[in-house]
Amino acid sequence: MATDTHLRLVPVDARPRLTPARLGPGDVFRVGGVGLRTRPLRVFLSALGIAIGIAAMVAVVGISSSSRADLDRTLDRLGTNLLTVAPGNTLFGDQAKLPVESVAMIGRIAPVTGVAATGQLPDTPVYRSDRIPSGETGGIAARAAQLGLLGTVGATVRSGTWLNGATERYPAVVLGDAAARRLGLGAAGADVQVHLGGRWFTVVGILAPAPLAPELDSSALVGWPAAAAYLGFDGHPTTVYTRSQEASVEAVRNVLGATANPEAPNEVQVSRPSDALAAAAATDEAFTGLLLGLGAVALLVGGVGVANTMVISVLERRAEIGLRRSLGATRGQVRVQFLAESLLLSALGGAGGVLLGILVTAGYALWRQWPTVVPVWAMAGGVGATLLIGGLAGLYPAVRAARLAPTEALG
């Protein structure tokens, strides 16, 4: 039985067209990750460059933030209502003196809640023994101190006791933290003595560091009556510390000069120790900016490393690119593949850098006994910076890979 065969001619425009498959987000990251898994050592070294830069920046911001948090904690504990009064200079440039009655007069100011003074004892060296040459003083200053000094400045005793109504009249001394270390003393005791002003004084106490009165750290403090009896102290205070109500600090500050020395208020210097701590924090912020700049340079170098890695990857994978193009991959898909690979590489370095920066911050804060503070914006900014660097670094290699023709890449 014969059959007829008929050929039907289909117009070209009526034939179904093949469209390249679209790559979803999961496909993009999966294809981009293939190139990273095939060269793990190169990926690790490239990501390490990014991680070092990010870790430096996060650690600098974290350490600076932890330092400021510790300062805030210290000021919350010690208060910002401490003011100091000291003699300035006369009109002729000579050193002025505060009146003997200045402490009592300051204490009469209504908002003042505490007042105490110290008096410098010139030409009163402090030695561990009487055999030490006279020139080797170790930078320790001898001062007369009133009993209320400890509570007024917010200092504490780490060994022994503070002066009391009995010991302030006898050859007893309390050493500041730095002074004790310079003299080689770790603890106070009835059998521990220092040679002060030509006679022996028993060390009854050693202070902990005093943040708001750092001059006390390198001082040897004796009682006000003992200084007059044994060391020729004239009774004129050289530094008066005052505590006042928080709401009245500025008002008290405005009248302290005239109250301490009514005859010559222009010869009185009034300062606020917490302002000095804030100024030191501002100096640290300037140094932080410098370190952030160095971290940015390290991050830029890491970005160059990523770009170099991606360019080499394009050159080594020409055959792969040509095969994908021959199988129907578009230039856009090839471009997205290599751009995703660059972003993944940078993201690995950024995540590792943020983690490393947090660990460095936590370790340093633990060593300095600070609270650990790493701002969220620093962590998010670190990851964002790496993605930006990765995108810029991978843009040229991605465009270069997309421009390769299948015949050229397979040739």
C-alpha positions in Angstrom: 0.0 0.0 0.0 1.5 3.3 -1.1 1.5 6.3 1.1 1.9 9.8 0.1 4.4 12.0 2.0 4.0 15.7 2.0 6.6 18.1 3.1 5.4 21.2 4.9 7.5 24.2 4.8 7.3 26.3 8.0 8.1 29.9 7.7 11.2 31.0 9.6 9.3 33.5 11.7 6.9 30.8 12.9 9.6 28.6 14.4 9.9 28.5 18.2 12.8 30.7 19.4 15.2 29.4 22.1 15.6 31.8 25.0 18.5 31.5 27.4 17.6 30.3 30.8 17.5 32.9 33.6 19.7 32.6 36.6 18.0 33.0 39.9 19.7 34.4 43.0 20.5 30.9 44.2 21.9 30.0 40.8 24.1 33.1 40.7 25.7 32.4 44.1 26.1 28.7 43.3 27.8 29.3 40.0 29.9 32.1 41.6 31.0 29.8 44.4 32.2 27.1 42.0 35.2 29.3 41.1 36.1 29.9 44.7 36.0 26.2 45.7 38.4 25.2 42.9 41.2 27.5 44.1 40.9 27.5 48.0 44.5 28.7 48.7 44.3 31.7 46.4 40.8 32.5 47.7 42.1 32.4 51.3 45.1 34.7 50.6 42.9 37.2 48.7 40.3 37.2 51.4 43.0 37.6 54.1 44.0 40.9 52.5 40.4 42.2 52.9 40.1 40.7 56.4 43.2 42.5 57.7 41.9 45.9 56.5 38.5 45.4 58.0 39.8 43.9 61.2 42.1 47.0 61.6 39.2 49.4 61.1 36.7 47.5 63.4 39.3 47.0 66.1 40.3 50.7 66.1 36.6 51.8 66.3 35.9 49.2 68.9 38.9 50.0 71.1 38.1 53.7 70.9 34.4 53.1 71.8 35.5 50.8 74.7 37.8 53.5 76.0 35.1 56.1 75.9 32.7 53.7 77.6 35.2 53.2 80.4 35.6 57.0 80.7 31.9 57.5 80.9 31.7 54.7 83.5 34.5 56.4 85.5 32.8 59.8 85.4 29.5 58.3 86.4 31.2 56.7 89.4 33.4 59.7 90.4 31.1 62.5 89.2 31.8 65.6 87.1 31.2 68.0 90.0 34.8 68.1 91.2 36.5 71.5 90.9 40.0 72.4 91.8 41.4 75.8 93.0 45.1 76.6 92.7 47.2 79.8 93.0 48.1 81.5 89.7 50.6 84.3 89.1 50.8 87.8 90.4 50.8 90.9 88.2 54.6 90.7 88.3 54.8 87.1 87.2 55.6 85.7 90.7 53.9 82.6 92.1 50.8 83.7 94.1 49.6 82.1 97.3 46.2 81.1 98.5 45.2 82.4 101.9 45.3 80.0 104.8 41.6 80.6 105.3 40.7 79.8 101.7 39.5 76.2 102.5 37.2 77.4 105.2 35.8 80.2 103.0 35.1 77.9 100.1 33.3 75.5 102.5 30.8 78.3 103.3 29.5 78.4 99.7 26.0 76.9 100.0 26.1 74.4 97.1 29.5 73.0 98.1 29.2 69.6 99.6 32.8 68.8 100.3 36.2 70.6 100.4 39.7 69.5 101.2 43.2 70.7 100.3 46.8 69.7 99.8 49.9 71.8 100.3 53.1 71.4 98.4 56.2 70.8 100.5 59.1 72.2 98.6 62.6 70.9 99.1 61.3 67.7 100.8 62.7 64.7 99.0 61.3 61.2 99.5 63.7 58.2 99.5 63.4 54.5 100.2 66.4 54.7 102.5 68.8 57.4 103.8 71.6 55.9 101.7 70.3 57.0 98.3 72.1 60.0 96.7 70.2 63.3 97.2 69.7 63.8 93.4 67.7 60.6 92.8 64.3 61.8 94.0 62.3 59.7 91.6 59.9 62.6 90.8 58.0 62.1 94.1 56.4 65.2 95.5 55.7 65.6 99.3 52.4 67.2 100.1 50.4 68.0 103.2 46.9 66.6 103.1 43.7 67.3 105.0 41.6 64.3 106.2 38.7 65.0 103.9 40.9 64.7 100.8 40.1 61.0 100.0 36.3 61.4 100.0 36.4 64.7 98.1 38.5 63.5 95.1 36.9 60.0 95.1 40.2 58.1 95.6 40.5 54.8 97.4 43.2 53.0 99.4 44.5 49.8 98.0 46.7 48.9 100.9 46.6 50.0 104.6 44.5 52.9 105.7 44.0 56.6 105.1 45.2 59.2 107.6 43.0 59.8 110.7 42.8 62.1 113.6 45.7 60.4 115.3 48.1 59.6 112.5 47.8 63.0 110.9 49.8 64.4 113.8 52.7 62.0 113.7 55.3 60.9 111.1 52.9 58.9 109.0 52.6 59.0 105.3 50.3 57.7 102.6 51.8 57.1 99.2 50.2 57.5 95.8 50.1 54.5 93.5 53.0 55.6 91.2 55.1 56.8 94.2 54.8 53.4 95.9 55.9 51.7 92.7 58.9 54.0 92.3 60.0 53.3 95.8 59.5 49.5 95.3 56.7 49.2 97.9 53.8 46.8 97.3 52.0 47.2 100.6 51.8 49.4 103.7 52.7 48.2 107.2 53.9 49.3 110.6 57.4 48.2 109.7 57.5 49.9 106.3 59.2 53.3 106.4 60.5 55.9 103.9 63.0 58.7 104.4 61.0 62.0 103.9 62.4 65.4 104.5 65.4 64.1 106.5 63.4 61.9 108.9 61.7 58.5 108.9 57.9 58.3 108.2 55.9 55.1 108.5 53.9 54.1 105.4 50.3 53.6 106.7 48.6 53.4 103.4 49.0 53.2 99.6 46.4 54.8 97.3 44.9 53.3 94.2 45.2 55.4 91.0 43.1 58.6 91.3 41.7 59.4 87.8 40.4 62.9 88.7 43.5 63.9 90.7 46.5 62.3 88.9 48.9 64.5 90.8 48.2 62.4 93.9 49.6 59.3 92.2 53.2 60.5 92.4 52.8 62.1 95.9 53.7 61.3 99.4 50.9 62.6 101.6 51.4 63.5 105.3 48.9 65.0 107.7 48.4 68.8 107.8 49.5 69.1 111.5 52.5 66.8 111.0 53.7 68.7 108.0 53.7 71.9 110.1 55.4 70.2 113.0 58.1 68.2 111.3 58.5 69.7 107.8 58.1 73.4 108.2 54.8 73.7 106.3 53.4 77.3 106.3 49.8 76.3 106.1 49.0 77.8 102.6 47.2 75.3 100.4 48.4 74.8 96.9 45.4 72.8 95.6 41.8 73.0 97.0 39.4 70.3 95.8 35.7 71.0 96.0 32.5 69.0 95.4 29.3 70.7 94.8 25.8 69.9 93.7 25.6 68.8 90.1 23.1 71.5 89.1 25.3 74.3 90.7 28.7 73.4 89.4 29.0 76.3 87.0 27.6 78.7 89.5 30.2 77.6 92.1 32.9 77.8 89.5 32.1 81.4 88.8 32.5 82.4 92.5 35.4 80.2 93.5 38.1 82.7 92.6 36.7 85.6 94.5 35.8 83.3 97.5 39.2 81.7 97.7 41.2 85.0 97.5 38.9 88.0 97.9 41.8 90.4 97.7 43.2 89.1 94.4 40.6 86.8 92.6 42.6 87.2 89.4 45.5 85.3 91.0 43.3 82.1 91.4 43.1 79.3 88.8 39.9 77.2 88.8 39.7 74.0 86.7 37.4 71.0 86.3 39.3 67.7 86.2 36.6 65.9 84.2 37.3 68.5 81.4 40.9 67.3 81.2 39.7 63.7 80.8 37.3 64.8 78.0 40.2 66.6 76.3 42.3 63.4 76.5 39.4 61.5 74.9 39.3 64.1 72.1 43.0 63.6 71.5 42.4 59.8 71.4 39.8 60.4 68.7 42.3 62.3 66.5 44.6 59.3 66.9 41.7 57.0 66.0 41.2 58.9 62.8 44.8 58.3 61.8 44.5 54.5 62.5 41.3 54.4 60.5 43.1 55.9 57.6 45.8 53.2 57.9 43.0 50.6 58.0 41.5 52.1 54.8 44.8 51.8 53.1 45.0 48.1 54.1 41.5 47.6 52.8 42.4 49.2 49.5 45.4 47.0 49.1 43.1 44.0 49.8 40.8 45.2 47.1 43.7 45.3 44.6 44.4 41.7 45.6 40.9 40.7 44.8 41.0 42.4 41.4 44.3 40.7 40.6 42.8 37.3 41.6 39.8 37.8 39.4 41.8 38.9 36.4 44.0 35.9 36.7 40.8 33.7 37.1 39.4 35.1 33.8 42.7 34.3 32.0 42.8 30.8 33.4 39.2 30.0 32.7 38.9 31.1 29.1 38.0 27.6 28.0 35.2 27.5 30.6 33.9 30.8 29.5 33.9 29.8 25.9 32.1 26.5 26.7 29.4 28.3 28.6 28.9 30.8 25.8 28.7 28.0 23.3 26.0 26.3 25.4 23.9 29.5 25.3 25.1 31.6 28.3 24.7 35.3 27.5 27.3 37.9 28.1 25.2 39.3 31.0 25.2 35.9 32.7 28.9 35.5 32.4 29.3 39.0 33.7 27.1 38.3 36.7 28.9 35.0 37.4 32.3 36.7 37.8 30.9 39.7 39.6 29.1 37.4 42.1 32.4 35.5 42.5 34.2 38.7 43.4 31.5 39.8 45.8 31.5 36.4 47.6 35.3 36.5 47.9 35.1 40.0 49.4 32.2 39.0 51.7 34.3 36.1 53.1 37.1 38.5 53.8 34.8 41.1 55.3 33.0 38.6 57.6 36.3 37.2 58.8 37.7 40.7 59.3 34.7 41.8 61.4 35.0 38.7 63.6 38.8 39.2 64.0 38.3 42.9 64.9 35.7 42.0 67.5 38.1 39.4 69.0 41.0 42.0 69.1 38.7 44.6 70.7 37.4 42.1 73.3 41.0 40.9 74.2 42.3 44.5 74.5 39.3 45.6 76.6 39.6 42.6 78.8 43.3 43.4 79.4 42.6 47.0 80.2 39.5 46.0 82.3 37.2 48.1 80.0 33.7 47.2 78.9 33.8 45.7 75.4 31.9 48.0 72.9 31.8 47.4 69.2 29.3 49.7 67.5 26.9 48.0 65.1 27.5 50.7 62.5 31.2 49.7 62.5 30.4 46.0 61.8 27.8 46.8 59.2 30.1 49.4 57.7 32.9 46.9 57.5 30.8 44.4 55.6 29.4 47.1 53.4 32.8 48.4 52.6 34.0 45.0 51.5 31.0 44.5 49.2 31.7 47.9 47.7 35.4 47.1 47.2 34.5 43.6 45.9 32.1 45.1 43.4 34.6 47.6 42.1 37.4 45.1 42.0 35.3 42.5 40.1 33.7 44.9 37.7 36.6 45.0 35.1 37.3 41.2 35.2 33.6 40.5 34.8 33.3 42.8 31.8 36.4 41.4 30.3 35.1 37.8 30.7 31.7 38.8 29.1 33.5 40.2 26.0 35.2 37.0 25.1 33.7 35.4 22.0 33.1 31.7 22.2 35.4 31.0 19.3 38.1 33.1 20.8 37.8 31.6 24.2 37.9 28.0 22.8 40.6 28.7 20.3 
